[in-house]
Amino acid sequence: MKIVVAKTAGFCMGVRRAVDMVLDAANLSQEPIYTYGPLIHNPQVLAMLEEKKIFRIDKIPKKAKGIILIRAHGVPPEDEKALKDAGFTVINATCPRVVRVQVIINTYAQKGYSTIIIGDENHPEVVGLLGYAKGKGHTITSMDQLDALPRFERVVVVAQTTQNTSFYNEIKQWCETNAPHYKLFDTICGSTEKRQAEIRKLSRANDAVIVVGGKQSGNTKRLAQIASKTGKLVIHIEDASQIDYGTLSQAISVAITAGASTPNWIIKDAYRQIENNLQTQNGVRAFLFFIRDFLLKTNIMSAVGAGSLTYACSMLQGIANDFRHALIATLYILSMQIINNLFTIKSDKYNHPQRAVFYRKNRFFLWVLAVLSGAAGLYLSFTMGMVSFLILLVMSLLGLSYNLKIIFLPLKKGQAARIKDIPGSKTILITIAWGTVACLLPAVTHQSRFLSVTMVCLFAMGLVFARTAFFDFLAIQGDRITGKETLPTLLGEKKSFEIIQYVLLVDMFIIASTFFTDVLIKNAFFFAFIPLMMLLLIRFFKKESFSTGGHREFGIEFSFLAAGLLSAVI
């Protein structure tokens, strides 16, 4: 079975903005946080907000305190005023596209115009829009209702931003024929138009369609309705547990789309569940995927990648056939990665749900593996000399203390701090740690030249930075939910991705420049292929954003194995 995920699936700009605003408020303020009504129409997101002690209120109290966010759908202006009068600090998270419609209605209402809103009368967005019409608003959901309205002398016609584009086009054609003096505005969000156009195309090209999103979400229900009109099998689910594989058994290809209020982790989980179901139908494929997932979940893949990178760095410095440093790096990274993942089960619930379950079930054995591998790495470094041992000991203590509240740092909430609470620390410290064990330890033992060590360290740290930052880039929604301040959450997705690409390009230049020098071993310039391969993989995986997490992780981690394999053949 072929699985295709719609490129437009998931959070639209307005929903992402509202979720970011409420999470920022929760992470930066000690005041109680509320939302006026459900922030968006998605049960998983609403449950997540409750876990963070962000509760909804549906009635405005006479007196209150704290911060309250206006939902992405918007509210009538009198409700916003009442919230302020009650004593709330109001943060308006109304989607800018909805605000534009509010402004249009309000501007013409002040001039005495009536308003016709093409939308569901009880939908929160439409309720909010009616509040700006000054008592002259009318809602319709069919051509018959439009025909039944009186012919207004002065009226504006707008659409709910998530309305069906085909239906609104019918409305506009009717107005041009029967009431050409009506003022028409194209207010359907561009994201909605693209989402609906794509599902029409995907429905025709595939045997079945799975629509992921809240059953109360208007735009999600419309996607299911549009797909159904093609005559194909359509299943509307809120999460992967609701997938009926029996009904999908005859489908050769399945398209997955999602409403504007569906978070990425729900879409990815649906993709994984379908993929896992397919694996059980092919024994060989199921076994290969099991091995892949086991190597990734236990961090054996990343640890062996670190060892391979270390071997490559040793070879580049002219240290031939010494596998001890590669083994030390493998053991150290395995220990630190497992420990870090044991502390991040909460965020993995969103970013890596299968890994979170694996770590909960095998917590004791993973702790034993982490301690044993860390101790074995320290013992091996001791056999290499006291300096190597002390360097690795310091790195291990820093790694162990990363998640512990041991430093005093004035945070915005005034809490005791951990190293991980320093914004962007994760990416930087992982880069330094890998660079130290991959380059510095071999250099100290074999007294490599300073210039050689510098160039190799820059090369290795560039690869590790790109790897870590890209994984953070993919996990941005889960990190924002749990309050992690990684580079992508601080700088934004666009700027972070640009930095990742620039780092890899610089990495390629550093290694390629050795063609004209004798700083590194002969043929070292061939290693420019490694950052090039990683750059191409990262660009591909960003474009195919809903490809399974296992494919992405394995592809990026394999880049480090490729460095070790290249060292063996040069």
C-alpha positions in Angstrom: 0.0 0.0 0.0 1.2 3.5 -0.9 0.8 6.3 1.6 0.6 9.9 0.5 0.5 12.8 3.0 -1.0 16.1 1.8 1.6 18.9 1.8 -1.0 21.3 3.3 -1.9 18.9 6.2 -1.7 20.3 9.7 -1.6 23.7 11.5 -2.4 26.8 9.4 -0.8 30.0 10.2 -3.6 31.3 12.4 -3.8 28.2 14.5 0.0 27.9 14.9 0.1 31.5 16.0 -2.7 31.0 18.6 -1.0 27.9 20.0 2.4 29.6 20.1 0.9 32.6 21.9 -0.8 30.5 24.7 2.4 28.4 25.1 4.6 31.5 25.3 2.2 33.0 27.9 2.3 29.8 30.0 6.1 29.5 29.7 6.8 33.1 30.6 4.2 34.0 33.2 3.4 32.8 36.7 -0.2 34.1 36.4 -3.1 31.7 35.8 -3.7 31.2 32.1 -7.1 30.7 30.5 -8.7 30.6 27.1 -12.1 32.0 26.4 -13.8 28.9 24.9 -11.7 26.2 23.2 -8.6 27.8 21.7 -8.9 25.6 18.6 -11.1 22.7 17.6 -8.8 19.8 18.4 -9.3 17.5 21.4 -5.6 16.5 21.7 -4.4 20.1 21.8 -7.0 21.0 24.3 -6.0 18.1 26.5 -2.4 19.2 26.2 -3.3 22.7 27.4 -5.1 21.3 30.4 -1.9 19.3 31.3 -0.1 22.6 31.3 -2.8 24.0 33.6 -4.3 26.2 30.9 -8.0 25.9 31.3 -10.9 27.2 29.3 -13.8 29.3 30.5 -17.1 29.6 28.6 -18.8 32.2 30.7 -17.3 35.6 31.6 -17.2 36.1 35.4 -17.9 39.5 37.0 -14.4 39.6 38.6 -11.3 37.7 37.7 -7.5 37.9 37.4 -4.9 36.3 35.3 -4.3 36.1 31.5 -7.0 35.0 29.1 -6.5 34.4 25.4 -9.1 35.0 22.8 -9.5 32.0 20.6 -8.2 31.8 17.0 -11.8 32.1 15.8 -12.3 35.5 17.4 -15.1 36.8 19.6 -17.7 39.6 19.4 -16.2 42.9 20.5 -18.6 43.1 23.5 -17.1 39.9 24.8 -13.5 41.2 24.6 -14.6 44.3 26.5 -16.3 42.3 29.1 -13.2 40.2 29.7 -11.1 43.3 30.2 -13.8 44.8 32.6 -13.7 41.6 34.6 -10.0 42.1 35.3 -8.3 39.8 32.9 -5.2 40.7 31.0 -6.5 39.9 27.5 -4.3 38.5 24.7 -6.0 38.5 21.4 -5.0 35.3 19.5 -7.6 35.8 16.7 -6.3 34.7 13.4 -5.2 37.7 11.3 -7.3 36.4 8.4 -10.4 36.5 10.6 -9.4 40.0 11.9 -9.5 41.1 8.3 -13.1 40.0 7.9 -14.0 41.6 11.2 -12.6 44.9 10.0 -14.5 44.7 6.7 -17.8 44.0 8.4 -17.2 46.7 11.1 -16.2 49.4 8.5 -19.3 48.9 6.4 -21.6 48.4 9.4 -20.6 51.9 10.6 -21.8 53.2 7.2 -25.2 51.5 7.6 -24.5 48.4 5.5 -26.0 45.0 6.2 -23.8 41.9 6.2 -24.3 38.5 4.7 -22.0 35.9 6.1 -21.6 32.6 4.2 -21.0 30.2 7.1 -22.4 28.1 9.9 -24.4 30.3 12.2 -23.2 28.5 15.4 -19.6 28.3 14.4 -17.5 30.4 16.8 -15.9 32.4 14.0 -19.3 33.4 12.6 -20.6 34.2 16.1 -17.7 36.6 16.5 -18.2 38.1 13.0 -21.9 38.8 13.7 -20.8 40.9 16.7 -19.3 43.4 14.3 -22.4 43.7 12.1 -24.3 46.0 14.6 -27.4 43.9 14.5 -27.6 43.7 10.7 -25.9 40.4 10.1 -27.4 37.4 8.3 -25.9 33.9 7.9 -26.6 31.4 5.2 -25.4 27.9 4.4 -27.4 27.2 1.2 -28.5 28.9 -2.0 -32.1 28.6 -0.9 -31.4 30.6 2.2 -29.7 33.3 0.1 -32.6 33.4 -2.3 -35.0 33.8 0.7 -33.2 36.9 2.0 -34.7 40.4 1.1 -32.8 42.3 -1.6 -30.7 44.8 0.3 -29.8 48.2 -1.0 -26.5 48.2 0.7 -24.9 45.0 1.8 -21.5 43.3 2.0 -21.0 39.6 1.4 -18.2 37.7 3.2 -17.4 34.1 3.8 -16.3 32.2 6.9 -12.5 31.9 6.4 -12.8 28.1 6.3 -15.8 27.9 4.0 -16.0 25.6 1.0 -14.5 27.5 -1.9 -16.8 25.8 -4.5 -19.9 26.9 -2.6 -18.7 30.5 -2.2 -18.0 30.6 -5.9 -21.7 29.7 -6.5 -22.7 32.5 -4.1 -20.6 35.0 -6.1 -22.1 33.9 -9.4 -25.6 34.3 -8.0 -24.8 37.8 -6.7 -23.3 38.9 -10.0 -26.5 37.8 -11.8 -29.2 38.7 -9.4 -27.7 41.5 -7.2 -24.7 43.0 -9.0 -24.7 46.0 -6.5 -23.8 43.6 -3.6 -20.2 44.2 -2.4 -18.4 40.9 -2.5 -15.1 40.1 -0.6 -12.9 37.1 -1.0 -12.4 36.2 2.6 -11.7 32.5 2.5 -8.2 31.9 3.8 -5.6 31.0 1.1 -4.5 28.1 3.3 -8.1 26.8 3.2 -8.3 27.1 -0.6 -5.0 25.2 -1.1 -6.0 22.5 1.4 -9.3 21.9 -0.4 -7.8 22.0 -3.8 -5.2 19.4 -2.8 -7.7 17.0 -1.2 -9.8 17.1 -4.4 -6.7 16.1 -6.4 -5.5 13.5 -3.9 -9.0 11.9 -3.6 -9.1 11.4 -7.3 -5.6 9.9 -7.4 -5.9 7.4 -4.4 -8.2 4.6 -3.3 -9.0 5.9 0.1 -8.6 9.1 2.1 -8.0 9.5 5.9 -8.9 12.9 7.3 -7.2 13.6 10.6 -8.7 16.2 12.9 -11.3 17.1 15.5 -14.9 16.1 14.8 -16.0 19.6 15.9 -13.6 21.3 13.4 -15.6 22.9 10.6 -12.6 23.0 8.1 -11.8 19.3 8.9 -15.4 18.2 8.3 -15.4 20.1 5.0 -12.2 18.3 3.9 -14.0 15.0 4.5 -17.1 16.2 2.7 -15.1 17.3 -0.4 -13.2 14.0 -0.5 -16.5 12.0 -0.2 -17.8 13.7 -3.3 -15.2 11.9 -5.4 -16.9 8.6 -4.4 -13.7 7.3 -2.7 -13.6 5.7 0.8 -13.2 8.5 3.3 -12.4 7.9 7.0 -12.5 10.9 9.4 -10.5 10.2 12.6 -9.3 12.3 15.6 -6.3 10.1 16.2 -4.6 6.9 15.0 -6.4 4.7 17.4 -9.6 5.2 15.4 -8.2 3.8 12.1 -10.2 0.8 10.9 -7.7 -1.3 9.0 -10.4 -3.7 7.8 -12.0 -1.0 5.7 -8.6 -0.1 4.2 -7.6 -3.7 3.3 -8.7 -3.3 -0.3 -7.0 0.0 -0.9 -3.8 0.1 -2.9 -3.0 3.7 -2.1 -4.1 5.9 0.8 -4.0 9.7 1.1 -3.7 11.4 4.5 -4.8 15.0 5.1 -5.6 17.0 8.2 -7.5 20.0 9.3 -6.0 23.4 10.1 -6.2 22.6 13.8 -4.5 19.2 13.7 -1.0 19.2 15.2 1.9 17.5 13.4 2.4 14.8 16.0 -1.1 13.5 15.5 -0.6 13.3 11.7 2.8 11.7 12.1 1.4 9.1 14.5 -1.3 8.2 12.0 1.3 7.8 9.3 3.4 5.6 11.6 0.5 3.4 12.6 -0.5 2.8 9.0 3.1 2.1 8.1 3.5 -0.3 11.0 0.3 -2.1 10.0 1.7 -2.5 6.5 5.0 -4.0 7.9 3.1 -6.9 9.5 1.9 -7.9 6.0 5.5 -8.5 4.9 7.8 -10.6 7.2 11.1 -9.5 5.7 10.1 -5.8 5.7 8.7 -6.1 9.2 12.0 -7.5 10.5 14.1 -4.8 8.8 11.9 -2.1 10.2 12.1 -3.7 13.7 16.0 -3.6 13.5 16.0 0.0 12.3 13.6 1.2 15.0 15.5 -0.8 17.7 18.8 0.8 16.7 17.3 4.3 16.8 15.2 3.9 20.0 18.2 2.5 22.0 20.5 5.2 20.4 22.9 2.5 19.2 22.6 4.0 15.8 23.7 7.4 16.9 26.4 6.0 19.2 27.9 3.9 16.3 27.7 7.0 14.2 29.7 8.9 16.8 32.3 6.2 16.8 32.4 6.3 13.0 32.9 10.0 13.0 35.7 9.7 15.5 37.4 7.1 13.4 37.1 9.5 10.4 38.5 12.4 12.4 41.4 10.3 13.6 42.2 9.2 10.0 42.0 12.9 8.8 44.6 13.8 11.4 46.9 11.0 10.3 46.1 8.6 13.2 45.8 5.3 11.3 44.0 2.2 12.5 43.4 3.2 16.1 39.9 2.0 17.0 40.1 2.7 20.7 39.0 6.4 20.4 36.1 5.3 18.2 35.0 2.8 20.9 35.3 5.4 23.6 33.1 7.8 21.6 30.6 5.1 21.0 30.3 4.2 24.7 30.2 7.9 25.8 27.5 9.0 23.3 25.4 5.9 24.0 25.4 6.6 27.7 24.7 10.3 27.4 22.0 9.9 24.7 20.1 7.3 26.7 20.3 9.4 29.9 19.0 12.4 28.0 16.1 10.5 26.5 15.2 9.1 29.9 14.8 12.7 31.1 12.8 13.8 28.0 10.0 11.2 28.0 7.5 14.1 28.5 8.4 15.9 25.3 8.9 12.6 23.4 5.2 12.0 24.0 4.7 14.5 21.2 7.9 14.2 19.1 8.6 10.5 19.4 5.6 8.7 21.0 6.9 5.2 20.2 10.3 6.0 21.8 8.5 7.4 24.9 6.6 4.2 25.3 9.8 2.2 24.8 11.7 4.2 27.5 8.8 3.9 30.0 8.6 0.2 29.6 12.4 -0.4 29.7 13.5 2.4 32.1 15.5 0.1 34.4 17.4 -1.8 31.7 18.2 1.4 29.9 19.6 3.0 33.0 21.8 -0.1 33.5 23.0 0.1 29.9 23.7 3.9 30.2 25.7 3.4 33.4 27.7 0.4 32.1 28.5 2.0 28.8 29.6 5.3 30.5 31.8 3.4 33.0 33.3 1.3 30.2 34.1 4.5 28.2 35.8 6.1 31.3 37.9 2.9 31.9 39.1 2.8 28.3 40.0 6.5 28.4 42.0 5.9 31.6 44.0 3.2 29.8 44.8 5.9 27.1 46.3 8.3 29.7 45.3 10.6 32.6 44.6 13.6 30.4 42.1 11.7 28.2 40.5 10.3 31.3 40.0 13.7 32.9 38.6 15.2 29.8 36.1 12.5 29.4 35.2 12.5 33.1 34.5 16.3 32.9 32.4 15.7 29.8 30.5 12.9 31.5 29.8 15.0 34.6 28.5 17.8 32.5 26.3 15.4 30.6 24.9 14.0 33.8 24.2 17.4 35.3 22.5 18.7 32.1 19.0 17.9 33.4 19.7 18.6 37.1 18.9 21.9 38.9 22.5 22.7 40.0 23.1 26.3 38.7 21.8 29.7 39.6 20.5 31.5 36.6 17.9 34.3 36.7 15.1 32.9 34.6 11.9 34.6 33.6 9.9 32.6 36.1 12.5 32.9 38.8 13.0 29.2 39.1 16.1 27.2 39.9 17.9 26.5 36.7 19.4 23.5 34.9 21.9 23.7 32.1 19.2 22.6 29.8 17.2 25.8 30.7 19.8 27.9 29.0 18.2 28.9 25.7 19.8 26.9 22.8 22.1 25.0 25.1 21.1 21.6 23.8 22.3 22.1 20.3 25.5 23.9 21.3 26.5 21.4 24.1 25.9 18.3 22.0 28.0 19.8 19.3 30.8 20.5 21.8 30.6 17.1 23.4 30.7 15.2 20.1 33.6 17.5 18.9 35.5 16.8 22.0 35.3 13.0 21.9 35.7 12.8 18.1 38.6 15.2 17.7 40.2 16.4 20.9 40.7 13.0 22.6 42.6 11.4 19.7 44.6 14.7 19.2 45.6 14.8 22.9 46.8 11.1 22.8 48.7 11.4 19.6 49.8 15.1 19.8 48.4 16.1 16.5 49.2 19.4 14.8 47.1 22.4 16.0 45.9 23.4 12.5 44.9 19.8 11.7 43.0 19.5 14.9 41.2 22.8 14.3 40.1 22.0 10.8 38.9 18.5 11.8 37.1 19.8 14.8 35.3 22.4 12.7 34.4 19.7 10.2 33.0 17.3 12.9 31.2 20.0 14.9 29.6 21.3 11.8 28.1 17.9 11.0 26.9 17.4 14.6 25.4 20.9 14.7 23.5 20.4 11.5 22.2 17.0 12.7 21.1 18.2 16.2 19.6 21.5 14.9 17.6 19.6 12.2 16.2 17.1 14.7 15.2 20.1 16.9 13.7 21.7 13.8 11.5 18.7 13.2 10.5 18.6 16.9 9.6 22.2 17.2 5.9 21.7 18.1 6.7 19.2 20.9 9.5 21.4 22.2 7.3 24.5 22.4 4.6 22.5 24.3 7.1 21.4 26.9 8.8 24.8 27.1 12.2 23.8 25.6 14.1 26.7 24.2 16.0 25.1 21.3 17.5 27.1 18.5 14.5 26.6 16.2 12.0 27.8 18.9 14.2 30.8 19.5 15.1 31.8 16.0 12.1 30.4 14.1 12.0 27.6 11.5 13.1 29.6 8.5 16.2 31.2 10.0 17.2 27.9 11.7 17.0 26.0 8.4 19.0 28.6 6.7 21.7 28.4 9.4 21.8 24.6 9.1 22.4 24.9 5.3 25.1 27.5 5.7 26.9 25.4 8.3 27.0 22.4 6.0 28.2 24.6 3.0 31.0 26.0 5.2 31.8 22.4 6.2 32.1 21.4 2.6 34.4 24.4 1.9 36.7 23.6 4.9 37.3 20.0 3.7 37.5 20.9 0.0 40.1 23.5 0.7 42.5 20.9 1.9 43.0 19.8 -1.7 45.5 22.7 -2.0 47.3 22.1 1.3 49.0 19.3 3.3 47.2 20.1 6.6 45.2 16.8 6.5 45.9 13.4 4.9 46.0 13.0 1.1 42.5 12.7 -0.4 40.9 14.3 2.6 38.8 16.5 0.2 36.7 13.4 -0.5 35.1 13.9 2.9 33.3 17.0 1.5 30.9 14.4 0.2 29.6 13.8 3.8 28.2 17.3 4.4 26.9 17.4 0.9 25.0 14.1 1.4 23.6 15.5 4.7 22.6 18.7 3.1 20.7 16.9 0.3 19.0 14.6 2.9 18.0 17.5 5.1 16.5 19.4 2.2 14.6 16.3 1.0 13.3 15.5 4.5 12.2 19.1 5.0 10.2 19.0 1.7 8.7 15.6 2.7 7.9 16.8 6.2 5.5 14.0 7.0 7.8 11.1 6.0 8.2 8.8 8.9 10.5 9.9 11.7 12.4 6.6 11.4 13.4 7.2 7.8 14.6 10.7 8.7 16.6 9.7 11.7 18.1 6.7 10.0 19.1 8.8 6.9 20.8 11.5 8.9 22.5 9.1 11.4 23.8 7.1 8.4 25.7 10.1 7.3 28.1 9.6 10.2 28.4 5.9 9.4 29.3 6.9 5.9 32.1 9.1 7.2 33.6 6.0 8.9 33.1 3.8 5.8 34.8 6.4 3.6 37.8 6.5 6.0 38.1 2.7 5.6 38.4 2.8 1.8 40.6 6.0 1.3 
